[in-house]
């Protein structure tokens, strides 16, 4: 005999209500802290952000005080350093507040991107002055110069544009699409610095939006939690500062590339290939994506003949589009010459750059040409990177194809003698969508973000030399002060902060975010 089924009202009375699961525990606190940090950075940028000499902001009393008086510069440095590290802490705390990586976590992440990114949209450019190079290159286009053959020095009064002196003679390393964007921005603003910066920020914002849309989609394809991948990428302080505060065109490049990868992975190959090609026409480094797209197109069990067929087809379509674009602007593939410009630059924290420095120092001590040998080290790093790229193309499981692409791209970045923070931001979305585990992998990301924030805060300062008797000392003291503040804050986060210090230590909880592939 079966038990009677109670009526719906009786069933509701019998069942005890289950407590609601809180997906995100009070996200308002880290959201507000990050907003304050971003505001601090925006106010600090008034004193130490990059301004063109032609900018009208130099005439405003607040800008004059914060850029020329010792107290104003000191205040700007403190605000920038504390604001940047507050942003790092807010990002970490937001991740800690998430109990379930569900829709509420996505909402909190999007709120973070909006709140933390808004002050940066209004800041003076921070940590890089590449945006002023964009303005100069756009002016070259407007005035009828070939930017692949002429540096900014071909322009009259070019030194007032605010670009780094390395761009005065260097050819442009950007593709055809970004040249047109530069030309349109400069033409529409009549070379007005602040108006041009705002338009370039809107272009970067388009790239940010593309990342926000396609990072979760790609993560789901790989069995990775899409909301956690979005937090790791879009709310990341390095992502926001490099793409919004620094106004790098890399935002549009990586956004188009991610969108293209998604469509290629979901069998809409032509659309995906067009988007990746547009990414290449912003910054050609993403040309390394093409062999992996060819493998996606060939299919899982493709033989070598089929693989080579689709590699050829992929290259033909992409290079055909690029060739058509080059015919329209009439400049051809001149960006290939520009790609060699950064190759001779090195930096101490890049593994290959540091090795080259050590080799040069040792051989110089024996009276030999150490830097000639260091160049051999840099070339060896490039050859090794190409070898890893080739290995990832020709070897490995088809199901891990996106991860293989990520490792190939990472080899190009890590084995270069120069690593910029925005190069690292290229990699974060790719690693996030293919899986960053809750072990040494995510801890490595925390350390990398902290390191590059500290380095940016202390390195890229536009400090007006208010100490006329020793101009170099003024900048040196400013950088030391910024570095000390940022390092002390980072040490606090890692070793003393009761909320965040355990994130950097050994984790005793089981790993729950191991990716499927």
N, C-alpha and C positions, 0 to 999 in steps of 0.2 A: 504494500500500500504506500503510495507516494504522499509526501507531505503537501498540504495545500499551499498554493502560491498566494502570498499576501497581496493585498491591493497596494497600489503605488504609494498611497499615504502611509499604510502600515509599514511598508518596506523602508520608507524614509525615517519612520520612527524607530525601527529596529536597528538600522545601520548607524554606527557612530561616525560623525563627520571626521574626515581625515584632515589633519592640519595642512594648510597651504605651504607649498615649498617656495621659499624665497630664493629666487635665482641670483639676484645681486643684492648684497647687503649694504644698504645706504651708499649708493654710488655718488651722492651729492657731495660728500666730503672730498674725495680725490678730484672730482670734476671741478669743484671750486678752487682747490689748491692749484691745479694745473692752469686754470684760467688766470689766477693771480701770478703764477710764474710766467705765463705768456705775456701778461701785461707788464711785468717787470722788464722782460726782454724788450718789449716794444718801447718802453720809456728809456731804457738803457741805450737803445739804438739811436736815439736822438743825439747822444754824445759820442758814440763809438761806431755807429753804423757807417756804411760807405755812402758818401755823397759826392756827386760830380761837382767840379769847380763851377760849372755853369748853373748849378741849382740855385733857385731863388730862395731856398730854405736858409741859406747862409745869412740872409738879412734879418731873420726873425730873432728877437732878443733871447728867447729860450734856447735856440740852437747856438747862438753866439756864446752864451754863458756855459752851456754844457759841453761845448767843443773846444773852448779856448781857456777857460778858467780851471785851475787845478782842482778846486772843489767840485765843479761840475763834471769834469772828466772822471774823478774818483767815484762820484755818485753813480755815473753811468756804468762804470766797470762793476761796481758792487751789485747794481740792479741786474745787469746782464748775467753775471756769474750765478747769483742766487736764483734768479728766475729760471735759468737753464737747468740747474740741478733740481729745483722744485718741480719742474716739468718731468724730469726723469723719475723722481719719487712718486709723483701723481700717477704716472703710467704704471709703475710697479704696484702701487696700492690699488689702482682700479682692477688690475688682474687678480689681486688677492681678494678683493671684495666679491668676485664672481664665485658663486657656489655651484651653479649649473650653467654650462656654456650653451644657453638657449637664446630665444628671441630677446629677452631682457638684456642679456649681455651685448647683443648686437645694438640694441637701442642705446645703451650706455656708451658703447664705443663710438657710435655716430655722434652722440652728444659731445663726447670728448673732442672729436675731430673738429666739430663746429666751434665749440667754446675755446679750445686751445689754438685753433687756426685763425680765428677772427682777428685778434690783436696783431698777429704776424702779417695779415693782409695789409695792415696799415703802418707797419714798421718801416724804418729805413733799412735797406738791404743789409743783412747780417752774414758774417762768416765767409762771404765771397763777393767779389765785384764783377762776376762774369756777366751779369745783366747789363752792365755798362758796355761790355764788349758786344753784346747783342745789339745795343743801340748803335754803336759805331759801325757794325757790319750792315745793319739796316740802312744807315746813312750812305754807306758805300753803294748799296744797291740803288737807292733813290737817286744818287748823283751819277749813276751810270758806270761805276767801276765794277770790275770783275773781282768779287771777294776771294776767289780761289787764287788770284794772282797778286792781289794788293792787300797789304795790311792796313790798319786804321791810320797809320802815319800818312797815307795818301790824301787824307782829308785836311782841310784847313782848320786850325785850332783844335786838332784832334785831342790834345792833352787836356782840354776842358771837359771831355766826355766822361772821364772818370774810370776808364778801363785800365787794367793792369798793363804795365809797360811791355810785358811779354807778347801782348797782342798787337803792338805797334807795327811789327814786321811779319808776324806769323800769318800764314794762310788759314782760312776758315776750315775747321774740321767737320762742319755740319752739312747735312744733306739738303736737297732742293726744297723740301716742304718747309723746313725751318727758315731757310733763306727768305722764302716768300712771307712767312709770318713776320720776320724781322723787318722786311721792307714795308709791309702793311702797317705795322705798329709805328714805325718812324714817320712814314708818310701821313698817317692819320693824326699824329700828335705834333707834327712839325718839329720833331726832335726835342720835344719838351721832356726833360728827364723824368719827373715824377709821374706824368701821364703815361709815358712809355713803360715805366716800371709797373704801373697798375695794370696795363694791358698784358704785359708779359706774365704778371701774377695770375691773371684770369686764364691765360693759356696753361700755366702750370696747374691751376685749379681743375681744368678739364682733365689733365692727367691724373690728378688725385681722385677725381670722381670715377674715372675708368678703373682705377685700382680698387676703389670701394665696391664697385659693381662686380668685377671679375675675379678678385681674390677669393671671395666665398664660393663662387661657382666652380673655380678650378679646384679648391680644397675639397668640395663635395665629390668631384670626380675621382679624387684620390683617397677617399675614405677618411679624410681629415676633417675635424670639426671646423665648419666654416666661420663660426663666430669667434673662436679663439684665433684662427688665422687672420681674421680682420683686425683683432686687437693687436696682435704681434706686428702687423704691418702698418695700418693706417693711423692708429693712435700713438705709434712709436715716435718719440721725440726727434730721432734722426730723420725720419720720414717727413715730419712736419717742418722742421727747421730747414732742411735742405731743399724741399720742394716749394715751400711757401715763403719763409723768411729769406732764404738765399736766392729764390727765383730761378732755380736751375731748369733748363729745358729737359733734363733727364726725367722729370715727372711725366711729360707728354710721351717721351720715348718708351718708358717702361709701361705706361698705361695702355698705349696702342699695342705693345708687344704682348701683354697679358690678355687683352681682348682677342688678339689674333690667335694666340695659343688655345684659348677656350674654343673658338669656332673650329679650329683645325682638329681639336680633340673630340669635337662632337660632329665630325664628318661634314662640316660646311667649309671645305678646304679653300675654295676660291676666295670667299669672304675673309677667312682667317689669313690667307696668304697676302691679300691686299693690305690688311691692317698691319701685319708684321712688316711689309715692305714700306708702308708709311712710317712705321717706327724707324726703319733703317734710314729713311729720308729725313728724319730728324737728327739722329745720331747713329752713324753706321755700325757701331759696335754690335748691334743686335743682328747683324748679318750671320752671326754664329748660330742663330736659331734655325736657319734654313735647312741644314742637313737633317736635323731632328724632325722638322716638319715633313721632309721627304720620307723619312722612316714611318711617321704616322700615316702618311698617305699610302705608302706601300702596303701597310697592314702587318698583322702580327706574325704570320707564318711565311712572309715573303722570302723568296730566294734572292741570291745576289744579283741576278739579272734584273729582277723586278725592282730591287732597291736602287740599282744604278739608273734604271729607267726613270723612277720617280724623283731621284736626286736631280737628274737632268731636267725633268719637267718643272720641278720646283724652282730651280735656278733660272730656267728660261723665262718663266712667268715673272718672277720677282725682278730679275735684271732687265727684263723687257719693260716693265713698268718704270723702273728707275731710268732707263734709257729714254723712254718717252718723256719723262719729267725733265730730263737734261736737255732734250730738244726744245722744250717749251721755254726754259729760261736761258738756253744758249750757252751754258757754262760747262756742259759735259760732266765728267766724273772727277772734277778738280778736287773734290773733298778727299780723294785718296792721298794726295800730297800733304794735305793738312793733318792726316792721321799720324804722320811721323813726327810732328812737332813735339808732343809730350814725351816721346820715347827717351830723350836724353835727360829727363828730370828724374831725380830720385828723392826719397825721403827716409829718414832714419828708422821709422817704425815699420816700414814695409820689409818683410824678411829678406827679399832680394836686395833692396836698397841698403839695408844694414850690412849684409854680407859684402856688398861692393865697397862700402865705407871701410870695413875692416881690412879687406884686401888692399885697398888703396893706401890705408894708413901703414900697414906692415911693409909694403914694398917701397913706399916713400921714405920710410925710415932707413932703408938700405940704399937710398940714392937712385932708385928706379922710378919709372913713370907709372906710379900706382894707379892713376885714374884711367890710363889706357887699359890696364888689366881689369879695372872695375867695370869698364864697358863690356869686356868679355863676359863678366859675371852677369850683367844685365841681359846680354844677348842669350846667354845660356838659360836664364829664367824664361825668356820668351820662347826658346826652342822647347823647353820642358813643358810649358803651357800648351804649345801646339801639339806636343805628343799626347798630353792628357786629353785634349779636345778630340784628337783622332781616335784615341782608345775608346772614349765614351761614344763616339759615332759608330765605330765598327764592332764594338764588343758590348755585351750586356743584354739583360732581359728586355723584351719589348714592353712589358708591364711597368718597368721602371724608367721608361723613356724620358719622362719629364724630370725625374731626379737626375738622370744622366746629363740632360741639358743643363740643369742647375749646377752640377759638379764641373762641367766643362766651362761654364760661365765663371764660376768661382775660381777656377785655375787661372783664367785670364786676368782676373783682378788680383788674386793673392800673389801670383808670381811676377807681377809687374814691379819695376823699381819705384814707382810712385803709386800710392793708394790714397785717394781722397775719400772723405766721408760719404760723398754721394755715390761713389762706386760701390760702397758697402750697401747702400740703400737699393741698388739694382738687385742685389742678391736676396735681401730679406723677404720680399713677396714670394720669390721662387722657392726658397726653403720653407716658408710658412705653408704654402699650398701643398707641398710634398711631404711635410711632416717635420716639426721641431719637437722632440720629445721632452718630457719633464725630467730630464736628468742633466748631464753635462752640456747637452746641446742648448737648452734654454738658458742655463747659467752662462754659457759662452756668449749668448746674445746680450744678456744683461751687462756683462763686463765690456763687450764691444761698444754698446750704446753709451755706457758711462765714459769709456775712454775717449771716444770721438767727440762727445759733448764737451768734455774737459779740454781737449785739444783745440776744438773750434773756438771755445770761449777765450782761450789764452792766445791764440795765434792770429786770428783774422780780426784785428782791431784797427779802425781808422782813427788813430789818436792824433789830434792836432798838436804839433810840437810847441807847447806853450813855454817850455824852458829853452829860450833861444840860444843860451850859451852852450847847451849840449843837447842837440835834437835827438840823438840816438838814445841818450839816457832816459828821456821822457817815455819813449815807446817801450824800452826795455823794462822800466819800472811798471808801466801799465800792464804789460803782458805777465810779469811776475806776480803782480797783485791779483790779476784775474785767475791765473793758474793756481795760486795758493788757496784762494777762496773756493774754487771748484774742486780741488783735490781734497781739501778738508771736508767739504760737504759730501764728497763721494766716500771718503773713509768713514764718515758718520753713517751713511747709508749701509755700508758693507759690514761694519764691525760694531756699531753702537746702537743704531736705531732699532728699538725692540720690535717694530713692525716689519722692517725690510731685511734685517741682517740674515735671517734664516734662508732667504732666497738665494744667497750667495754661498751657503754651506751645504754639506751633504744632506740629501733629502731621504728621509726614512719612510715616507709614504710610497705605496706602490705606484708605478707609472701607469697613467690612465689615458695618455694621449699618443700612444705608439701608433704610427700610421699603418694603414693596410699594406702599402707597398714600400 
